[in-house]
């Protein structure tokens, strides 16, 4: 796996965790981010 992809997923994952811990609800834009992360994960499998 390319290191930049790993870093990208890592950063998005931690942003999502931070938002979740701060009590934000997943909004429209966050849903798009989640969809991108899931598509990346499915491609990398």
C-alpha positions as a printed Julia matrix, in Angstrom:
45×3 Matrix{Float64}:
   0.0    0.0    0.0
   1.38   3.43  -0.89
   2.44   5.37   2.2
   0.48   8.47   1.17
  -2.73   6.45   1.04
  -2.02   5.04   4.49
  -1.37   8.56   5.82
  -4.55   9.89   4.18
  -6.69   7.16   5.75
  -4.94   7.62   9.1
  -5.63  11.37   9.15
  -9.28  11.0    8.12
  -9.78   8.26  10.7
  -8.42  10.39  13.52
 -10.46  13.41  12.43
 -13.58  11.24  12.54
 -12.71   9.86  16.0
 -12.02  13.36  17.32
 -15.33  14.67  15.98
 -17.17  11.67  17.44
 -15.55  12.09  20.86
 -16.42  15.78  20.85
 -20.07  14.83  20.4
 -20.56  16.01  16.84
 -23.2   14.22  14.88
 -22.18  12.92  11.49
 -23.38  15.46   8.97
 -23.63  15.39   5.22
 -19.96  16.26   4.64
 -18.8   13.75   7.24
 -20.88  11.09   5.52
 -18.98  11.81   2.32
 -15.68  11.42   4.18
 -16.83   8.1    5.64
 -17.86   6.92   2.17
 -14.43   7.83   0.79
 -12.66   5.98   3.61
 -14.82   2.89   3.14
 -14.23   2.9   -0.61
 -10.46   3.19  -0.03
 -10.57   0.3    2.43
 -12.55  -1.86  -0.01
 -10.06  -1.09  -2.79
  -7.11  -1.98  -0.57
  -8.53  -5.35   0.5
